[in-house]
Amino acid sequence: MAFFAFRWWHREQAFGRFAATHAMTFIGTDLGNVEQKQLGVVPLDELPLTFLTYHRAPSFEDFLIGQWKGVPERAAHFRYAVGPREHSHTVHFTVVVAQYPMGVPEICIVRRGALVGLLEFLGGTGLKFESDEFNRRFHVTCSDEAFAYKFLDPRLMQWLLLNEEAFPVILTLAESYALFGTKWIKNPERLVPHLDAAVALRDQIPRLVWSEYGRTLPPITGTVAS
């Protein structure tokens, strides 16, 4: 037990230093909805992202909240239970959630073979696009098919194909939120490619999408109200 407690403490210290270096807020505990709202953000389990609310017994901890290269972002350790209750096990993710000045229908993009259970979560055979390579490597579902084909233009599909390190498991957008999901990251420095990817994705989104779905966002404070 002492060994695991030390590892937990060491990880918390590393995340705290990372947050301080990058002018972000770090909270290592399981942050409740009230505290998240005090930080000026919608609680993760209240976001319009089905991936965060679909699973049984979801919980979040190790929060980083603030701005990353001008984009409102936060990262958290996300875990949930799978399987029947008497034989369930816990799946661990790290999620990076960015907020863009837009309001879009929900779209989910998953790398095929990334993790067992994700395709079952999405359901269906997925949408098909002009790129055979993209169709082989990604499963896409969207609440509005017309939006999916506007969003995933050739330039954005190519960017996704070339950025496997930054986007290894799932990318999903809904309203103003974009979520990057990957296997649990315990070293905060390894978050950097994912935080950067959220900035890069904003710049890859087609102009047509910005013109039809763009809007103004409220600010994120990143500090707890007194």
C-alpha positions as CSV (number, residue, x, y, z in Angstrom):
1,M,0.0,0.0,0.0
2,A,2.8,2.4,0.8
3,F,4.3,1.9,-2.6
4,F,1.0,2.7,-4.4
5,A,0.5,5.7,-2.1
6,F,4.0,7.0,-3.0
7,R,3.3,6.5,-6.8
8,W,0.1,8.4,-6.4
9,W,1.8,11.2,-4.5
10,H,4.6,11.4,-7.1
11,R,2.1,11.6,-10.0
12,E,0.1,14.4,-8.2
13,Q,3.3,16.4,-7.7
14,A,4.3,16.0,-11.3
15,F,0.9,17.2,-12.5
16,G,1.0,20.1,-10.1
17,R,4.4,21.2,-11.4
18,F,3.1,20.9,-15.0
19,A,0.1,23.0,-14.2
20,A,2.2,25.7,-12.6
21,T,4.6,25.8,-15.5
22,H,1.8,26.3,-18.0
23,A,-0.4,28.7,-16.0
24,M,-3.2,26.1,-15.5
25,T,-5.1,24.9,-12.5
26,F,-4.5,21.3,-11.2
27,I,-6.9,19.5,-8.8
28,G,-6.0,15.9,-8.1
29,T,-9.1,14.8,-6.3
30,D,-12.4,13.6,-7.8
31,L,-13.8,17.1,-8.5
32,G,-17.5,17.5,-7.9
33,N,-19.9,19.3,-10.1
34,V,-20.1,22.3,-7.8
35,E,-16.3,22.8,-7.8
36,Q,-16.1,22.5,-11.6
37,K,-18.8,25.1,-12.0
38,Q,-16.8,27.4,-9.6
39,L,-13.9,27.1,-12.1
40,G,-16.2,28.4,-14.8
41,V,-16.7,25.2,-16.7
42,V,-19.6,22.9,-17.3
43,P,-19.0,19.6,-15.4
44,L,-17.6,16.8,-17.5
45,D,-20.6,14.5,-16.9
46,E,-23.0,17.3,-18.0
47,L,-21.3,17.9,-21.3
48,P,-23.3,16.9,-24.5
49,L,-20.7,14.2,-25.3
50,T,-22.3,10.7,-25.2
51,F,-18.9,9.1,-24.7
52,L,-18.7,10.6,-21.2
53,T,-22.2,9.7,-20.1
54,Y,-23.0,6.4,-21.8
55,H,-20.8,4.2,-19.6
56,R,-21.7,2.8,-16.2
57,A,-20.2,4.4,-13.0
58,P,-18.1,7.1,-14.7
59,S,-15.8,9.2,-12.5
60,F,-13.2,11.9,-13.1
61,E,-10.0,13.0,-11.3
62,D,-6.6,14.7,-11.9
63,F,-8.1,17.8,-13.5
64,L,-6.0,20.3,-15.5
65,I,-8.0,23.4,-16.4
66,G,-7.0,26.5,-18.2
67,Q,-5.9,27.9,-21.6
68,W,-3.5,26.1,-23.9
69,K,-2.1,28.3,-26.6
70,G,-5.2,30.4,-26.5
71,V,-7.7,27.5,-26.5
72,P,-9.8,26.7,-23.4
73,E,-8.8,23.2,-22.5
74,R,-9.0,20.7,-19.7
75,A,-7.7,17.2,-19.1
76,A,-8.8,14.6,-16.7
77,H,-8.5,10.9,-15.8
78,F,-11.8,9.3,-16.8
79,R,-12.7,5.8,-15.7
80,Y,-15.8,3.7,-16.0
81,A,-17.0,0.1,-15.4
82,V,-17.7,-2.4,-18.1
83,G,-19.3,-5.9,-18.0
84,P,-21.9,-7.3,-15.6
85,R,-21.7,-5.9,-12.1
86,E,-20.5,-9.1,-10.5
87,H,-17.6,-9.5,-13.0
88,S,-17.0,-5.9,-14.1
89,H,-13.6,-4.3,-14.6
90,T,-12.6,-0.7,-14.8
91,V,-11.4,1.0,-18.1
92,H,-9.1,4.1,-17.7
93,F,-8.9,6.9,-20.2
94,T,-7.3,10.3,-20.3
95,V,-9.6,12.8,-21.9
96,V,-8.6,16.3,-23.2
97,V,-11.6,18.5,-23.8
98,A,-11.3,21.7,-25.8
99,Q,-13.9,24.4,-26.4
100,Y,-14.2,26.1,-29.8
101,P,-16.4,29.1,-30.7
102,M,-19.0,27.0,-32.6
103,G,-22.1,24.8,-32.0
104,V,-22.1,21.5,-34.0
105,P,-24.0,18.3,-34.1
106,E,-22.4,15.3,-32.3
107,I,-19.9,13.4,-34.3
108,C,-17.7,10.5,-33.1
109,I,-14.6,9.3,-34.8
110,V,-12.9,6.2,-33.5
111,R,-9.7,4.4,-34.7
112,R,-10.7,0.9,-35.6
113,G,-9.1,-1.6,-33.3
114,A,-8.2,1.0,-30.8
115,L,-10.1,-0.5,-27.8
116,V,-12.6,-3.3,-27.4
117,G,-16.1,-1.9,-26.7
118,L,-15.8,1.5,-28.4
119,L,-17.4,0.3,-31.7
120,E,-20.2,-1.4,-29.7
121,F,-20.7,2.0,-28.0
122,L,-21.0,3.7,-31.4
123,G,-23.1,1.1,-33.0
124,G,-23.9,0.7,-36.8
125,T,-21.4,0.2,-39.6
126,G,-20.3,3.9,-39.7
127,L,-20.4,6.5,-42.4
128,K,-18.3,6.0,-45.6
129,F,-16.1,8.7,-47.2
130,E,-14.2,9.1,-50.4
131,S,-10.9,8.0,-48.9
132,D,-10.7,4.2,-48.7
133,E,-7.7,4.5,-46.3
134,F,-9.8,6.7,-44.0
135,N,-12.7,4.2,-44.1
136,R,-10.4,1.4,-43.2
137,R,-8.9,3.2,-40.2
138,F,-11.8,5.1,-38.8
139,H,-15.4,4.4,-37.7
140,V,-17.5,7.5,-37.9
141,T,-21.0,8.2,-36.6
142,C,-22.9,11.5,-36.6
143,S,-26.3,12.7,-35.5
144,D,-26.4,14.8,-38.8
145,E,-24.8,13.0,-41.8
146,A,-24.8,16.2,-43.8
147,F,-22.6,17.9,-41.2
148,A,-20.2,14.9,-41.1
149,Y,-19.4,15.2,-44.8
150,K,-18.9,19.0,-44.4
151,F,-16.7,18.5,-41.4
152,L,-14.5,15.6,-42.7
153,D,-13.3,17.2,-45.9
154,P,-10.1,15.8,-47.6
155,R,-7.8,18.1,-45.7
156,L,-9.1,17.2,-42.3
157,M,-9.2,13.5,-43.1
158,Q,-5.6,13.6,-44.1
159,W,-4.7,15.4,-40.9
160,L,-6.4,12.7,-38.8
161,L,-4.6,10.0,-40.8
162,L,-1.2,11.6,-40.1
163,N,-1.7,12.3,-36.4
164,E,-2.1,9.0,-34.8
165,E,0.1,9.8,-31.8
166,A,-2.0,12.8,-30.8
167,F,-5.3,11.1,-31.6
168,P,-4.9,7.4,-30.8
169,V,-8.4,6.3,-29.7
170,I,-11.4,8.6,-30.0
171,L,-12.3,12.1,-31.2
172,T,-15.8,13.4,-30.6
173,L,-17.4,16.8,-31.0
174,A,-20.7,18.2,-29.9
175,E,-21.9,21.8,-29.6
176,S,-18.8,23.7,-28.7
177,Y,-16.8,20.8,-27.2
178,A,-14.1,18.6,-28.7
179,L,-12.9,15.5,-26.8
180,F,-9.7,13.6,-27.5
181,G,-9.6,10.3,-25.7
182,T,-6.5,8.1,-25.2
183,K,-5.2,5.5,-22.8
184,W,-4.5,6.7,-19.3
185,I,-1.6,9.1,-19.2
186,K,0.3,9.1,-15.9
187,N,3.1,11.4,-17.0
188,P,1.8,15.0,-17.6
189,E,4.5,15.7,-20.2
190,R,2.9,13.1,-22.4
191,L,-0.3,15.2,-22.4
192,V,1.4,17.8,-24.6
193,P,0.8,16.2,-28.0
194,H,-2.9,15.9,-27.1
195,L,-3.2,19.4,-25.8
196,D,-1.5,20.6,-29.0
197,A,-3.7,18.4,-31.2
198,A,-6.8,20.2,-29.8
199,V,-5.3,23.5,-30.9
200,A,-4.3,22.1,-34.3
201,L,-7.8,20.6,-34.9
202,R,-9.3,24.1,-34.5
203,D,-7.1,25.3,-37.3
204,Q,-8.0,22.3,-39.5
205,I,-11.8,22.7,-39.3
206,P,-13.1,23.6,-42.7
207,R,-14.1,27.3,-43.3
208,L,-17.6,26.1,-44.4
209,V,-18.2,24.6,-41.0
210,W,-17.0,27.8,-39.3
211,S,-19.3,29.9,-41.5
212,E,-22.3,27.8,-40.7
213,Y,-21.7,26.8,-37.1
214,G,-19.5,29.5,-35.6
215,R,-20.5,31.4,-32.4
216,T,-19.1,33.3,-29.5
217,L,-18.1,31.5,-26.3
218,P,-18.2,32.6,-22.6
219,P,-14.7,32.8,-20.9
220,I,-13.3,30.0,-18.7
221,T,-11.8,31.5,-15.5
222,G,-9.7,28.5,-14.4
223,T,-9.8,29.7,-10.8
224,V,-12.1,28.7,-8.0
225,A,-14.5,31.4,-6.9
226,S,-14.2,32.6,-3.4
